[in-house]
Amino acid sequence: MFFKITHKNNGSRARTGILETPHGSIETPVFMVVGTKATVKALDPEDLKKIKTQIVLANTYHLTLSPGEKLIKEKFGSMREFMSWKGPMITDSGGFQVFSLGFGMEHNVGKLGNIFPAESVFKNKTAEKQEKYAKIDENGVSFKSPIDGKKHRLTPETSIRIQEDLGADIILAFDECTSPLHDHEYTEKALERTHRWAEQCIKAHKTKQRLLGIIQGGAFEDLRKKSSKFISSLDFPGYAIGGSLGNSKKDMHDILEWCIPNLPEEKPRHLLGIGAIEDLFECVERGIDMFDCVSPTRLARSGYLFVSPTEKGSRQNKFRINIKNSANRTSAKPIDKTCDCYTCKNFSRAYLRHLFANNELLYHRLGSIHNLRFILRLMEKIRESIKKDKFTELKNKWL
């Protein structure tokens, strides 16, 4: 059995479960650590093991550009051997790059910072229109490599073949991820493409890897319901909710309410690209089992470190401090006294600020260790609270 539900929370759709893979069991709800290019920036596999990483996500598009899936398969067997990670892995399909290198560039909408245009810190900025690196047609997507300008082509069949060569335990169907600025007419056309591509992915899939279907439809209720019903009818072993999640967090919550009731209760649900602390609580409550996001390590590299409510973390400050702040220059405190990570056990805020101010590489490792362990430990608390029927109590404590 791929997925088994172990406990359901009273009063919400939150649940715990076990995902079985050839390389280990995964407790859900789970946060998947992102290693885009077969590496989690600044960390090695031993670091990942010590912070109790359960599964790593890698990017199909970036790995086919460099070093190439054929090299990985022929010389190493799979990504796991290539990067010396012994645990479970998942690959995306390249569908997000359909958006990020296409209409994401044209619309100036990214996955972080301005994913929700109505709440974006960039919403008042006038952006110049950028040339798209990805062009979509009915059969697939043509990319221009940002590395050397060479042309690359992804179709449902090639995406599946690449993911099979990379050898992850879980793979994703190729889809078109739309922009939050797309209208209903375009989103519906993209949805029909995604549905055709999903059927093609199933036909192309030849290995024992678990292939997840992806639900699209933007922020439109009729399209999300249509997509969740159609994709679930294809009997994938699990489902991901992707694409534009609307203009605000409320839109994202509405999308989950439209989709989740149409998905089989006994199969896992993955919300693609989401990982903010408040979102983990809100989306687990609505029935999501799996998350992934680059934000913990990216924020760490920019000087933002997570703190719990004990250290005055809140929805208002997004549960983080800015290590650059002058108040940290003489602080002997750890980032968070409740955190059990290597960084918090051994280093002060003052030392971390010193490293950051002087562009020392050690800062990136220590900051990333903290932010990832913080999120993974929070997921441990969430799982425990569901098992004890205290999820709402934990959520209220944090939010």
URQUI-V54866 format. One record per backbone hydrogen bond with DSSP energy under -1.0 kcal/mol. NH is the residue of the N-H (numbers start at 0). CO is the residue of the C=O. Records with the same first field share a line. If there is no record, write none. Layout:
NH=CO  CO
This chain:
3=17
5=15
6=15
8=13
11=8
12=284
15=6
16=27
17=3
18=25
19=1
20=23
23=20
25=18
27=16
29=288
31=290
32=54
34=56
37=34
42=39
47=43
48=44
49=45
50=46
51=48
52=47
55=87
56=32
57=89
58=35
62=58
63=59
64=60
65=61
67=62
71=67
72=68
73=69
74=70
75=71
78=165
81=77
82=78
84=79
89=55
90=169
91=57
99=95
100=96
101=98
103=98
105=101
106=102
108=103
113=111
117=246
118=115
122=119
124=121
132=100
133=100
134=141
136=139
140=153
141=134
142=151
143=132
144=149
148=144
151=142
153=140
158=154
159=155
160=156
161=157
162=158
163=159
164=160
165=161
166=162
168=88
169=88
170=209
172=211
181=178
186=182
187=183
188=184
189=185
190=186
191=187
192=188
193=189
194=190
195=191
196=192
197=193
198=194
199=195
200=196
201=197
202=198
203=199
204=200
209=168
211=170
212=237
214=239
219=216
223=219
224=220
225=221
226=222
227=223
228=224
229=225
230=226
231=227
232=228
233=230
234=231
238=267
239=212
240=269
241=214
251=247
252=248
253=249
254=250
255=251
256=252
257=253
258=254
259=255
261=258
262=259
266=263
269=238
270=289
271=240
279=275
280=276
281=277
282=278
283=279
284=280
286=283
287=282
288=268
289=268
290=29
297=293
298=294
299=295
300=296
302=299
303=298
304=320
306=318
310=307
311=308
312=307
318=313
320=304
322=302
324=321
327=324
328=325
338=335
344=340
346=342
348=332
349=330
351=347
352=348
353=349
354=350
355=351
356=352
357=353
358=355
359=354
362=359
364=360
365=361
366=362
367=363
368=364
369=365
370=366
371=367
372=368
373=369
374=370
375=371
376=372
377=373
378=374
379=375
380=376
381=377
382=378
383=379
384=380
385=381
386=382
387=383
388=385
389=384
393=389
394=390
395=391
396=392
397=393
398=394
